[in-house]
């Protein structure tokens, strides 16, 4: 169940329930795939030592094996993962009403990551940003904290509001999260990266700040590839609207298609190149593709960090 549409959230009733379904399908697929070596059996046990408290004895396992094992709980979680979500107006772009917006896709991906992190007893925190950091939670692994994060994400599952547009200027938020996050965290950034090219160097400096503070960083570039990269429109007049400034322009796509494609591709190649130079993983997420790549990328990165 990696690919989802807008109707599925109402079908499952809550973001958390949908995330559980996605992750269960993902784990089942891992077991049947060449990636079965990943650590997806999350419970750890050790033999019970005489004289210890029996509070953590796994009695169900005892019934099967007639041996006493205790569940292993560590004081420190395996990994801290801070997830940043770009909530600027361009993330709410939605070409057709029955299609996902970029922010809906990113929220489904993040909810699924939270569920996977929960299963592996990793700590997770959440940050929202536009031209500044608008929300930030610490990394925790408690059940109540997970419910809190799902609730915050669900509040972002609304449609574009042209009455209160917000811009993408990620640099300040990146610097803030670099300082606020516990040393050696994994920071996952979800953004369409559609900001003024003049701001790019400041954005890269924010990412460099994270690396300087010993964090590992993955930039998930969330995009509607067919529309925003390939410019796949019918050859008829359209009115294009800048969702962050409100500026409007009427034209036929074929008038500018080639120039647009060259400009946008060169810009994102520059972003990717800067990430590679700074040892930051750059992952393109096409919102028309399944969520599997997000979860697999996290697992791969986690294996390397532990």
C-alpha positions in Angstrom: 0.0 0.0 0.0 2.7 2.5 -0.9 0.6 4.5 -3.3 -2.3 6.5 -1.8 -4.8 9.1 -2.8 -6.9 11.7 -1.0 -9.9 9.4 -0.5 -7.9 6.9 1.6 -7.5 9.2 4.6 -11.2 9.3 5.2 -11.4 5.6 4.5 -9.0 4.8 7.4 -10.4 7.5 9.7 -7.1 8.9 10.9 -3.6 9.7 9.7 -2.2 7.2 12.3 -4.3 4.3 11.1 -3.3 5.0 7.5 0.4 5.1 8.5 0.0 1.7 10.2 -1.4 0.2 7.1 1.4 1.7 4.9 4.2 0.4 7.3 2.7 -3.0 7.7 2.6 -3.5 3.9 6.1 -2.1 3.6 7.5 -4.5 6.3 5.7 -7.5 4.6 7.3 -6.5 1.3 10.7 -6.2 2.9 10.5 -9.8 4.2 9.7 -11.0 0.7 12.4 -8.9 -1.0 16.2 -8.9 -1.3 16.2 -6.3 1.6 15.1 -8.9 4.2 18.3 -8.3 6.0 17.1 -5.0 7.4 16.3 -5.0 11.1 12.5 -5.1 11.0 12.1 -7.5 13.9 11.9 -4.9 16.6 11.5 -6.7 19.9 14.8 -7.6 21.7 15.1 -10.2 24.4 17.8 -11.6 26.8 17.8 -14.5 29.1 16.3 -13.8 32.6 18.9 -13.6 35.4 17.9 -15.1 38.7 17.0 -12.4 41.3 15.9 -9.8 38.8 12.5 -8.3 38.8 10.0 -10.3 36.8 8.2 -7.1 35.6 9.7 -7.3 32.1 9.5 -11.1 31.6 7.8 -12.0 28.3 5.3 -14.5 29.5 4.0 -15.2 26.0 7.4 -16.2 24.9 7.8 -18.4 28.1 4.5 -20.2 27.2 6.1 -21.1 23.8 9.6 -21.9 24.9 9.4 -22.7 28.7 12.4 -20.4 29.1 12.4 -17.0 30.9 13.3 -14.0 28.7 13.1 -10.4 29.6 12.2 -7.6 27.1 15.2 -5.4 26.6 14.6 -1.7 27.0 17.5 0.8 26.6 17.8 4.1 28.5 18.8 5.8 25.3 16.9 5.2 22.1 18.8 3.9 19.1 18.6 7.0 17.1 17.1 10.5 17.1 15.3 11.7 14.0 14.2 15.2 13.5 11.8 15.7 10.6 11.4 19.1 9.0 8.3 19.9 6.8 8.1 22.9 4.5 4.6 24.4 5.0 4.9 27.3 2.6 2.1 28.0 0.1 3.8 26.3 -2.9 3.7 23.0 -1.0 -0.1 23.1 -1.3 0.0 23.1 -5.1 -2.6 20.7 -6.5 -3.1 20.5 -10.3 -6.4 18.5 -10.1 -8.8 18.2 -7.1 -8.6 14.4 -7.0 -4.8 14.5 -6.9 -2.5 14.8 -3.8 -0.9 18.1 -3.1 2.8 18.0 -2.3 2.2 18.7 1.4 -0.4 15.9 1.6 2.1 13.5 0.1 4.8 14.7 2.5 2.5 14.4 5.5 1.6 10.8 4.5 5.3 10.0 4.1 6.2 11.6 7.5 3.3 9.8 9.3 4.5 6.5 7.9 8.1 7.3 9.1 6.8 8.1 12.6 5.1 4.7 12.6 8.4 3.0 11.5 10.4 4.9 14.0 8.0 3.9 16.7 8.4 0.2 15.8 12.2 0.6 16.1 12.0 2.5 19.4 13.8 5.5 17.8 13.0 9.0 19.0 11.3 11.4 16.6 10.7 15.1 16.6 8.9 17.4 14.2 9.5 20.9 12.8 7.4 23.1 10.5 8.8 26.0 8.6 7.9 28.6 6.0 10.2 31.7 6.0 10.9 30.8 9.7 10.5 28.0 12.1 6.8 27.9 13.0 6.7 24.7 15.1 9.4 22.5 16.8 9.1 19.5 19.1 11.9 17.7 20.8 12.8 14.1 19.8 10.9 11.6 22.1 9.8 8.0 21.8 6.7 7.9 24.0 3.3 6.9 22.7 1.7 10.2 23.9 4.4 12.1 21.9 3.6 10.1 18.7 -0.1 10.9 19.1 0.8 14.6 19.6 2.8 14.6 16.3 0.0 12.9 14.4 -2.3 15.6 15.7 0.0 18.4 14.5 0.4 16.8 11.1 -3.4 16.4 10.7 -3.8 20.1 11.2 -1.8 20.7 8.1 -4.0 18.5 5.9 -6.0 21.4 4.5 -6.2 23.0 1.1 -4.4 26.1 -0.2 -5.6 29.4 1.3 -4.9 32.3 -1.0 -5.8 34.7 1.7 -2.7 34.0 3.8 0.1 33.0 1.4 3.5 32.1 2.9 7.0 32.1 1.3 9.7 29.4 1.3 12.9 30.8 2.9 14.4 27.8 4.6 17.8 29.1 5.7 16.8 30.5 9.1 14.8 27.4 10.0 17.7 25.1 9.0 20.1 27.1 11.3 17.6 27.0 14.1 17.0 23.2 13.9 20.8 22.6 13.6 21.2 24.2 17.1 18.0 22.9 18.7 18.6 19.2 17.7 20.5 16.8 19.9 24.0 16.2 18.6 24.3 13.5 16.0 20.7 13.4 15.0 19.3 12.3 11.6 17.5 15.3 10.1 15.1 14.7 7.3 13.9 17.7 5.4 10.8 17.6 3.2 10.5 20.6 0.8 9.8 21.4 -2.8 12.9 23.8 -2.7 11.0 26.3 -4.7 12.6 29.4 -3.3 14.4 32.4 -4.8 17.6 31.2 -6.4 19.3 34.1 -4.8 18.6 32.5 -1.4 20.2 29.2 -2.4 23.6 29.9 -0.9 22.0 30.8 2.4 20.0 27.5 2.3 23.2 25.5 1.7 24.9 27.3 4.6 22.0 26.2 6.8 22.5 22.6 5.7 26.3 22.9 6.2 25.5 24.1 9.8 23.7 20.8 10.4 26.7 18.8 9.1 29.1 20.9 11.2 27.0 20.0 14.3 27.5 16.3 13.5 24.0 15.7 12.2 23.3 13.4 9.2 20.9 15.1 6.7 18.6 13.8 4.0 16.9 16.4 1.8 13.7 14.9 0.3 12.8 17.1 -2.7 9.0 16.8 -3.0 7.7 17.6 -6.5 5.0 16.9 -9.0 7.4 15.8 -11.7 4.9 15.7 -14.6 3.7 19.3 -14.0 6.5 21.1 -12.2 9.5 19.5 -13.9 8.3 18.3 -17.3 5.7 21.1 -17.7 3.3 18.6 -19.2 0.3 20.8 -20.0 -2.1 20.7 -22.9 -1.3 23.4 -25.5 -4.0 25.8 -24.7 -4.1 29.1 -22.7 -3.7 28.8 -18.9 -3.5 31.4 -16.1 -0.6 30.6 -13.9 -0.6 31.9 -10.3 2.4 32.2 -8.0 1.0 30.7 -4.9 3.5 32.5 -2.6 3.2 36.0 -4.1 -0.2 35.9 -5.9 1.4 37.1 -9.2 -0.7 35.9 -12.2 0.4 35.3 -15.8 -1.7 34.2 -18.9 0.1 32.2 -21.6 0.2 29.0 -23.6 2.7 26.5 -22.2 4.4 25.7 -25.4 5.6 29.4 -25.6 7.9 28.9 -22.6 8.2 25.1 -22.2 11.7 24.6 -23.4 13.1 27.6 -21.5 11.2 26.7 -18.4 12.5 23.1 -18.4 16.1 24.1 -18.9 15.9 26.7 -16.1 14.1 24.5 -13.5 16.3 21.5 -14.2 19.5 23.6 -14.0 18.4 25.0 -10.7 17.7 21.6 -9.1 20.9 20.1 -10.5 22.7 23.0 -8.7 20.8 22.1 -5.5 21.7 18.4 -5.8 25.4 19.2 -6.6 25.7 21.4 -3.5 24.2 18.6 -1.4 26.6 16.0 -2.8 29.6 18.3 -2.1 28.4 18.6 1.5 27.7 14.8 1.9 24.0 15.4 2.2 21.7 12.9 0.6 19.4 14.4 -2.0 16.3 12.3 -2.8 13.7 13.3 -5.4 10.1 12.4 -4.3 7.6 12.4 -7.2 4.2 12.7 -5.5 2.8 10.3 -8.1 5.0 7.5 -6.9 4.6 5.1 -3.9 5.9 6.0 -0.5 8.2 3.0 -0.3 11.3 5.0 -1.3 11.0 7.2 1.8 10.8 4.3 4.2 13.6 2.4 2.5 15.9 5.5 2.4 15.4 6.0 6.1 16.2 2.3 6.9 19.3 2.4 4.7 20.5 5.6 6.5 19.7 4.2 9.9 21.7 1.1 9.2 24.8 3.2 8.3 24.5 5.4 11.5 24.2 2.6 14.1 
